[in-house]
Amino acid sequence: MASVKLATLVIRTLAKPISNQLKEQAQQHETFRKLCIGLAQWSYRTETRLRTSLLGESPKAVKPLNDTRAIQNGANTLAEAFLFGVAASIILAETWRSSRSQGRRRDLIDDQIADLTVKITELTKTVESLDEKFAENWEVLQNRNSEISRILSHVVEIGLRDSWSELEGTRVPASYTLPVISESAEDS
């Protein structure tokens, strides 16, 4: 950014001597002199007609400028037009650069938004999958809990009703026993 502003300053600084050079060339070269005289005479006639019509007077025949004055006015007009063109070009270039920079920034933000959207979609799917697994596990745990609760209720009922003597001769079903790990199974 600073280099662009520095370049703008350099161009403006160089434009002033170039416009002065245009004025000098108008004095020295015949074709350039004729161009300046024609431009100055046209500008003078137009300005005079506008001024008289704005004042409410009828336009009269406009007396032409002398050649020396016409060359100076034409050269000044060309120099000012050159400086204006340089300034306008700098403004347009800065506007173009700024819009291009904003376009890049917008593209970058759009890419980031697209990436975040994809990540959100993936995370949503993951959360839904985990939610399904949790629901399945929760159901299994509730079933186990109700089974254990039923067994404990049965044991407590038997213990309270008939005392523990009834249980002495009965075997606990195999489905409710924990497997016994022998020492030989642990070693292998």
Secondary structure, 3 states (H helix, E strand, C coil): CHHHHHHHHHHHHHHHHHHHHHHHHHHHCHHHHHHHHHHHHHHHHHHHHHHHHHCCCCCCCCCCCCHHHHHHHHHHHHHHHHHHHHHHHHHHHHHHHHHHHHHHHHHHHHHHHHHHHHHHHHHHHHHHHHHHHHHHHHHHHHHHHHHHHHHHHHHHHHHHHHCHHHHCCCCCCHHHCCCCCCHHHHHC
